[in-house]
Amino acid sequence: RPKFIYGNYDTYYNYRNPGAAEDPRVKVFRREWFEGKRCLDIGCNSGAVTIEIARTLSCRHIMGVDIDKSLIQKGRSNLRWKASRQQPIGSTPPPPP
């Protein structure tokens, strides 16, 4: 059984929000808190909420930090995966070929 020496673990969001496409906490955030601002997510875990905030709330810049190096690596991987598969909010997808 793995030990989570910092008190967090890489499947936290899967456990907290099973099957959810987005974290329900993001829905209560106000756009004006983030839009056009530089944001910092301290204790970002694997970056799921950080990425969702960046994608939906129009931050000028957002950075996630975490004490656990393996979670930061997973966050970078999550960001690459999301960026390769999602259209930005409000964008029009390209027409089919």
C-alpha positions in Angstrom: 0.0 0.0 0.0 1.5 3.4 -1.0 2.2 6.0 1.6 1.1 9.5 1.0 3.7 11.4 3.1 2.2 14.8 2.3 -1.4 13.8 3.0 -2.5 13.9 -0.6 -2.7 11.3 -3.3 -2.9 11.2 -7.0 -6.4 9.8 -7.3 -8.0 12.3 -4.9 -10.2 13.9 -7.6 -11.4 10.5 -8.9 -12.4 9.7 -5.3 -14.0 13.0 -4.6 -15.9 13.4 -7.9 -16.3 10.0 -9.4 -17.3 10.2 -13.0 -17.6 14.0 -12.9 -16.3 15.9 -16.0 -15.6 19.0 -13.8 -15.2 19.8 -10.2 -18.4 21.1 -8.7 -16.6 23.7 -6.6 -15.6 25.6 -9.8 -19.3 26.4 -10.4 -19.4 28.6 -7.3 -16.4 30.7 -8.3 -17.2 34.1 -9.7 -15.6 35.0 -13.0 -14.5 38.4 -11.7 -12.3 36.7 -9.1 -10.2 35.3 -11.9 -10.8 37.0 -15.3 -7.7 38.8 -16.5 -5.8 38.1 -13.3 -2.7 36.2 -12.3 -3.8 33.3 -10.1 -2.0 30.8 -7.9 -3.3 27.5 -6.8 -1.4 26.4 -3.7 -1.7 22.6 -3.1 -3.0 22.0 -6.6 -2.6 18.2 -6.3 -2.7 16.8 -9.9 -3.9 20.1 -11.3 -7.6 19.2 -12.1 -9.1 22.3 -10.5 -6.2 24.5 -11.7 -6.8 23.4 -15.3 -10.6 23.8 -15.0 -10.2 27.4 -13.6 -7.8 28.3 -16.5 -10.2 26.8 -19.0 -13.4 28.3 -17.8 -12.6 31.5 -15.9 -10.3 33.4 -18.2 -7.2 33.9 -16.0 -4.5 35.9 -17.6 -2.0 33.4 -16.0 -2.4 30.6 -13.6 0.1 28.5 -11.8 -0.4 25.4 -9.6 2.1 24.4 -6.9 2.2 21.3 -4.8 4.8 19.8 -2.4 4.5 16.4 -4.0 6.8 16.2 -7.1 4.9 13.2 -8.5 1.6 15.1 -8.4 3.2 18.0 -10.3 4.4 15.6 -13.0 0.9 14.1 -13.2 -0.5 17.7 -13.4 1.7 18.5 -16.4 0.6 15.3 -18.0 -3.1 16.2 -17.4 -2.5 19.6 -18.9 -1.0 18.2 -22.0 -3.9 15.7 -22.3 -6.6 18.3 -21.8 -4.9 20.8 -24.2 -4.8 18.2 -26.9 -8.4 17.3 -26.6 -10.5 20.4 -25.7 -11.6 23.5 -27.5 -11.3 26.7 -25.5 -14.5 27.9 -24.0 -16.5 30.1 -26.4 -14.5 29.0 -29.4 -16.1 27.5 -32.5 -14.8 24.1 -33.5 -13.3 23.9 -37.0 -15.7 22.6 -39.7 -15.4 19.0 -40.6 -13.1 18.2 -43.6 
